[in-house]
Structures are given as structure tokens and as C-alpha cells.
């Protein structure tokens, strides 16, 4: 079966017996259309299944009512953020679009700016950038919020985690369970988040009087596999 052609605003106008300008007024809730004509156009829109193009809508109104969430990959952390964003937007009139690099960014330190540039202006009214690994200043006319940036608090409006306290709490929990050989699998040295978590880990060990064993600290990327060291007892 050949693909069904997209219904256009001209199709709606022809079916309803009105001008394209009248259909546009109905779509944008503008004045100048009688109640009967408004109802007839709405009925045709529903009958034909017409949906306005986001790009065309953006060019006309300079907004799309769409918020973009940019993630490096779809994984448990970003999935929870997506759920929260969807809950927050429910009933606001805004829609949510997810843009994922699929974990194959090519440049792990530069994908954020490229994708922001692609989406802004015609596809989204604002963007949420999840765990960016570079300092960003946003884009003119497009509000951007950074969530838990690896570089630490950014120039952008930021929702941040207390990585230092989190690293310390996790280590203290294991210490309280009686463990003394506690390994740390951490991120790249240039990432502020990784630095803070390691600092919390080290401070917890020192406070408990446990020597820091540098052999138990490993640096990795999100794709690194590291079999656990099973020598000795924890």
C-alpha cells in the first residue's frame, strides 16, 4: 500500500469551503471567524486528521510549544529525567521531543553544541541538556537548562547534584557495612563531577582511618568494562 499523503492546510480550506487564511485563524485561535465557520473548519480538521507542521508553525508564530531534551544516550539516569520532564509538562500545552546521540557522538566533548544548534530556532522553544561534558553558554533566543553538568555549575541555569557529598555518603555506607577494601570506578580526570565524587570517597576513607589504596581507583568512560578485582576480601 503506498504511503498516505500528508493532509495540508489547503486541503482543509478546500474541504471546508473557506480560504487558507481562515483556516490559519482557526488554528491559531484568532479573531475574525464566525462561530459557524469556526466549528465547520474544526470538524474538517478532525475529519481529515490534519496536524500543523512544527516547522511551518515556528516560521509563522516564532514558537512551536515543544521542549527538547538532549541526551548523550538513553540509559537509566536519562530515562528517569525524561519521565520527570514529561510529568512536569503534562497539561501545560507543551510537547516533549527527545534527541539522543545514541552513545555514538564521535566527539564526546562537543555533541551538545552541535545538537543545540540543530534544534533551536525552528524545532523547539527551549531545551534541557542532560549531563553536558563541556561549558556552554546557550543560544540566542533559545532558553537552555543544564542538568547535572559534568563540568560543575554552568553559566546556564543549572540543576546540579552534590557530587562531593554523594561520593562521601556512598563510601560511608559501605564502611558502615564493615567493608574496608572499597574500589572507586570514576570518570575522566577533566570532569568536575568525577573529581568531586573522588574527593568525597577519599575524605570518607580518611575520616574512618582507612588508608586510600590507589590500586583500587580506576578511571573509565561510559563504555569501559572493568572486571572486578576478586583478589583478597572486601
N, C-alpha and C positions, 0 to 999 in steps of 0.2 A: 504494500500500500504506500503510495507516495506521501511524503510529509505534508501535513496540513499547512497552508499558507497563513501567515500571521495576519490577524484582523487589524486594519488600520483605522485611524480616525476618520478617514474619508469614507470607509465602508460604513461606519456608524452614521455619518452625516447622510449618506445616500439612503440608507435603510429608514432613517427617522424622518427624511424629507426636510432637513434643515441644512444650514451652512456649517462648514468646518469650524468657523469662529464660534457658532452657537454651542457646538459640542465641546469646544475648548472651555467656554464659560461654565458649562455644566460640570466638567471635570475639575475645574479649579474653584468651584463654588462662588462664582462671580455674579454680580447683579446684571439685570438686563434680559432675563429669560423668564417667560411666564411660567406659572406653576404647571399648566398642562404640558407645555413643551418640555419643561424640565423632567417631568415624570415620563414622557414618551422617550426622551433620549436615554434616561436611566434604564428604562425597560429594554431598549435596543442594546445598550452596553452589556446588560446581563445576558440577553438572548444570544448575542454573538460571542460573548466571552472576551470582550476587549480589555486589554491591560495596557496602560500607558507605558511607553518606553522610558526607562530611568534616564537615559542619556538625553532624550528629547525633552523630558520634563525638567532636567537640570538646565538645559540651554534656555528654556523659556522662563523658568522661575528662579534659577540660580540656587536650587536646592533639590534634594532627592528624598529627604526623610529616611535616609539609610545611614546607619553607623557601621563602619568597617572594623573588624578585629583582625589584626595581623599577627600571625604566629609563625615561628620557625618550623614547627611540626605539630601534628595532632597527637598529643600524649596526655597522660592523666592530669598533669598540672594545668595545661591549657584547656582541657576539656571541662574541668571544674569552673574555670573562669568564664568559659562560653556559656555554661548553664546559668551562672550568676548574672551575666550580662543580658541573657535572654529573659530572665525573670524580671530584671530591672526595667527593661524596655516594654514589657507586656502592658498593653493598654495606653501607651504613650503616643501611638500613631507612627512611631519609628519602626523600621525594619532592621534586621541584622544580617550582614554578609560577612562570611569568614574567608580570609585569604591566607592560605598556608603555603609556605615554601616547600613543604613535604620533606623537610630534613635534608634537602639537596640544594642548598643555596649557592654552592660554588664558592662564594665568598662569605664565610660565616660572620664576618665583621662588617659587611656592607649591604646586606639584603634589605635592611629596614628602610633606608632612604630610597632605594630603587622602587620598592613596592608602595611606599607612601606617595611617591611622585606619580606612579601609575594610577592610583585610586583617587587621588584628590582632584577636586575641581568638577568632575562630571559624574563620578560614580558614588561618592559618599560625601556627607555633610561634616563628618568628623571621624576620627579613628582612635582605636585603642591599640597600643603597641605592647605586646606581651614579651617580657624579658629581653629587651633590646641589649645588644652587646657593644653598642657604640653610643657616643654622645650625640644627641640630636637636638635641633632647635625647632623642629616642626616645619610647617609650610605656610606661606601667606594665605590667609583666608580659610584654613582648614584646622579646626581645633584638634589637638592630639594629646592624649593622656598616656603616659608610660606606666606599665605595671611591673613592679619588681625589676627595674633595670639592673643588669649585671655590673654596670659602671657606677652604681650608687645613685643617690638622688640626682635627678637630671634637671636641666633648665626648664624642661616641660613640666606641667602639672603631673605629679607622681604619686602613685600608690605603692608604697615600699614595704619590704619586710625587714624586721630587725634581725639580720643575718648573724650578727655577733652574738646576740642573746640566744638565738636559736641553736647555734653551734654549741654554745655552752650548756644549754638545757639538755640537748641530746646526749652530750658526753656525761653530764651529771647523772642522767637517768641510768646509763649503763654502769657507771661507777656505783650507784646505789644498789644495783643488782649484784654487785660483787665482782664485776669484770675489771681487770687491770691491763690486759693487752687489747687496747681499743684502736682499731685501724681507722684511718680517715681517707676516704676516696673523694678528692676535691677537684675543682675545676682549674681552668687556666690561670696562671700566675697574674695575668694582667687584669683579671676581673675582680672588681671591688667586692662583689658578693662572695666569691671564693676566698678572698683574703680575710674577710670578716668572719666567715664560718671557721676558718682555720685558727684565727685568733681566739675565738670562743672555745674551741676544742683545746687549744694549748693552755688557756687560762684555767679551764676546769681541771685539767690534769695537774697543773702546778698547785692549785689550791688544795687538791686532795693528796698532795705529796707523792704523786706518781710521776716518775721520770718520763719525758717525752721521747719515744723511740722513733727516730727519723725513718727507720726502715718500714714503719707501719703507715707512713704517709705516701700516698700515690696521687699523681695528677692525671687527669683524664679528660676526654671530651665526651659528648653525649653518645658517641658511637664506640667508645673504647670498651673492650671486655677485659675484665681483670679477675681471673680465678682466685678465690680466697686462699690466703696462706694458711694451710692446715697444720703447720708445724707448731708444736707446743700446745699449751692450753690457754684459753681465754679466761 
